[in-house]
Amino acid sequence: MYAIVRTGGKQYKVQKGDVIRVEKMDGKEGDKVTLDDVLLFSDGKTSKIGEKASAKITAEVIEQGRDKKVVIFKKRRRQNSRRKGGHRQHKTVLRITDVKAA
């Protein structure tokens, strides 16, 4: 049994027991969250797509953290002008605890 879920503008294929890193979600470590935006649900025999794919996906928040740093470097040639910065995106680590049809 698996499902394709959309969260944070990205799509993830999830099964029971999977650990995924998604964009920041509300919740503390140990909280249970429900992923509502299911795009596809398959139980191995049949697949449901779109609005028919109503499935219930529950997950547990493992960690609230930040991603690796992305270095931003801007330079204007022959101007002796340089600027260096960075960005670390907030991430939530989820463990999928249950995938079932609604």
C-alpha positions in Angstrom: 0.0 0.0 0.0 1.3 3.4 -0.9 0.2 6.9 -1.6 1.4 10.1 -3.3 1.0 13.1 -1.0 1.5 16.8 -1.7 2.8 19.0 1.1 4.8 22.2 1.0 4.4 22.4 -2.8 6.2 19.0 -3.4 5.0 15.5 -3.9 6.2 12.4 -1.9 5.6 8.7 -2.4 4.9 7.3 1.1 4.4 3.9 2.6 4.0 2.8 6.2 7.3 3.2 8.0 8.9 5.7 5.6 10.8 8.7 6.9 10.5 11.8 4.8 11.9 15.4 5.1 9.2 18.0 4.2 8.9 21.8 4.4 8.2 23.1 7.9 5.0 22.0 9.4 3.4 22.9 12.8 3.9 20.5 15.6 6.4 19.5 18.2 8.5 16.3 18.3 6.3 13.4 19.0 3.1 15.0 17.7 0.8 13.2 15.3 -0.1 15.0 12.0 -2.5 14.1 9.2 -1.5 14.6 5.5 -4.8 15.5 3.8 -3.8 16.3 0.2 -3.6 12.8 -1.3 -3.1 12.7 -5.1 -3.0 8.9 -5.6 -3.7 5.9 -3.4 -2.9 2.3 -4.3 -3.5 -0.9 -2.4 -1.6 -3.1 -4.8 -4.7 -4.2 -6.8 -6.4 -1.0 -7.6 -5.3 2.7 -7.8 -7.4 5.7 -7.1 -6.4 9.1 -8.5 -7.6 12.6 -7.8 -10.6 13.2 -5.6 -11.4 9.5 -5.5 -8.1 8.9 -3.8 -9.4 9.8 -0.4 -7.0 8.1 2.0 -5.9 8.8 5.5 -2.2 9.2 6.1 -1.0 9.8 9.6 2.6 10.6 10.5 4.6 11.3 13.6 6.9 14.4 13.9 10.4 13.1 14.6 12.4 16.3 14.3 12.0 20.0 13.6 15.3 21.2 12.1 17.0 23.1 9.3 18.4 21.9 6.0 22.0 22.2 4.8 23.3 25.7 4.0 23.0 27.0 0.5 25.7 29.5 -0.3 24.7 32.6 -2.2 27.7 34.4 -3.8 27.2 37.5 -6.0 30.1 39.2 -7.8 30.2 42.0 -10.3 33.2 41.6 -12.4 35.9 44.3 -12.6 34.0 46.3 -9.9 35.7 44.8 -6.8 32.2 44.1 -5.6 31.5 40.8 -3.9 28.7 39.6 -1.6 28.4 36.2 0.2 25.4 35.0 2.1 23.6 31.8 2.9 20.2 30.3 3.6 19.0 27.3 5.6 15.5 26.2 5.0 13.4 25.0 7.9 12.5 21.3 7.6 10.3 18.8 9.4 11.2 15.1 9.6 8.1 12.8 9.5 7.7 9.0 10.1 4.6 7.7 8.3 2.7 5.6 10.8 -0.3 4.6 8.8 -1.7 4.6 5.2 -5.3 3.5 4.8 -8.2 4.1 2.6 -10.9 6.4 3.9 
